[in-house]
């Protein structure tokens, strides 16, 4: 297995939403862990070969990931009373169930626990993201059809 195949495997695991994958073949062991700041890939060649053991740290990022901009201190104080709804998986964020349908929620929409807020498509599966809280949508933080990472903020909700 060459480095290009390992890199493709890392990208595949990152997109799949899996938190850990272990692959063992005759001459190689690979463990890929995701979901933390320091995503890790460890590749070990078995002793029967003369190849050295590689320990490789590499952050896994989805192509075209949205870069976060620093928030002004006044905005942070204002937003502290709101609850942030975050993405439970990696995928593509959609505000509508299909292109010809209306959006699930708008700014100002009252939501309750169990209401569908959006859909995240991961590996050709469309996952409905439901609210775990009751409140009012204050801000939609992601553009429609944008890639999202695990634990990336999607909505701000006023619980009052």
C-alpha positions in Angstrom: 0.0 0.0 0.0 1.6 3.3 -1.1 1.2 6.8 0.4 -1.4 7.8 -2.2 -3.7 4.9 -1.3 -3.3 5.8 2.4 -4.2 9.4 1.7 -7.3 8.3 -0.2 -8.3 6.0 2.7 -7.9 9.0 5.1 -10.2 11.1 2.9 -12.7 8.4 2.6 -12.9 7.8 6.4 -13.2 11.6 7.0 -16.1 11.8 4.7 -17.8 8.7 6.1 -18.3 10.1 9.6 -16.6 7.1 11.2 -14.7 7.8 14.4 -12.1 5.1 14.1 -11.1 2.6 11.4 -8.5 -0.2 11.8 -7.2 -2.0 8.7 -4.8 -5.0 9.0 -3.3 -6.7 6.0 -0.4 -9.2 5.8 2.3 -6.6 5.8 0.6 -3.4 7.2 -1.6 -2.1 10.0 -3.5 1.2 9.7 -5.5 2.9 12.4 -7.4 6.1 11.5 -9.1 8.1 14.3 -11.3 11.2 13.5 -13.4 13.6 15.4 -10.7 15.5 17.3 -8.5 18.5 16.7 -5.5 16.2 16.0 -6.8 13.5 13.7 -4.2 10.7 13.7 -3.1 8.1 11.2 -0.7 5.5 12.3 0.9 3.2 9.7 3.1 0.3 10.9 5.0 -2.1 8.6 5.3 -5.6 10.0 8.9 -6.7 11.1 9.3 -9.2 8.3 10.0 -6.3 6.0 12.9 -3.9 6.3 10.6 -0.9 6.1 10.6 1.5 9.1 7.6 2.2 11.3 5.9 5.5 10.2 4.0 7.7 12.7 2.2 10.4 10.7 0.1 13.2 12.1 -2.1 14.8 9.5 -5.2 16.9 10.0 -8.1 15.6 7.8 -10.0 18.4 6.2 -12.7 18.2 3.6 -12.0 20.0 0.4 -13.7 23.4 0.3 -14.2 23.6 4.0 -15.6 26.9 5.3 -13.0 28.9 7.1 -14.2 30.4 10.4 -13.7 34.1 10.9 -12.9 35.6 14.3 -16.0 36.9 16.1 -15.9 40.3 17.6 -16.1 40.3 21.4 -19.5 42.2 21.4 -21.0 39.6 19.1 -19.7 36.8 21.4 -21.4 38.4 24.4 -24.6 38.8 22.5 -24.6 35.2 21.2 -23.8 33.7 24.6 -27.5 33.6 25.5 -28.2 31.4 22.5 -27.8 27.7 22.1 -25.8 26.4 19.1 -27.1 23.5 17.1 -24.1 21.6 15.7 -23.6 19.1 12.9 -23.6 15.5 14.2 -21.9 14.3 11.0 -19.6 15.3 8.1 -21.4 15.9 4.8 -23.3 18.5 2.7 -25.8 20.8 4.4 -29.2 21.3 2.7 -31.9 23.6 4.1 -34.7 22.0 1.9 -35.8 18.4 1.6 -35.6 18.8 -2.2 -34.9 21.7 -4.6 -38.6 22.3 -5.3 -39.7 22.3 -1.7 -39.6 25.2 0.9 -36.8 25.4 3.5 -37.3 23.5 6.8 -36.7 26.6 9.0 -36.1 30.3 8.5 -34.8 32.9 10.9 -37.6 33.6 13.4 -39.2 30.1 13.1 -40.4 28.6 16.4 -39.1 25.1 16.8 -39.8 22.3 19.2 -37.9 19.2 20.1 -38.1 16.7 17.2 -38.6 19.3 14.4 -36.5 18.7 11.3 -34.1 21.6 10.9 -32.1 20.5 7.8 -30.7 17.6 5.9 -27.1 16.5 5.8 -26.1 14.3 2.9 -23.2 11.9 3.6 -22.2 9.1 1.2 -25.5 9.4 -0.8 -27.6 9.1 2.4 -29.8 12.1 3.4 -29.9 12.4 7.2 -32.6 14.6 8.7 -31.2 16.7 11.6 -33.8 17.1 14.3 -33.9 19.7 17.0 -33.1 18.6 20.5 -34.4 21.8 22.0 -37.4 24.2 21.9 -37.0 27.8 20.9 -36.7 30.2 18.0 -34.2 30.2 15.2 -32.0 33.4 15.5 -29.4 32.7 12.9 -28.6 30.2 10.1 -24.8 29.8 10.2 -24.3 27.8 7.0 -25.2 28.4 3.4 -27.3 25.9 1.5 -25.4 23.1 -0.3 -22.2 23.8 1.7 -19.9 21.1 3.1 -20.0 20.8 6.9 -17.6 19.2 9.4 -18.5 17.2 12.5 -19.5 19.5 15.4 -19.6 22.6 13.1 -22.2 25.1 14.3 -25.4 25.2 12.0 -28.0 27.3 13.8 -28.3 29.7 16.8 -31.5 29.2 18.8 -33.0 31.4 21.4 -34.4 29.0 24.1 -36.6 31.6 25.8 
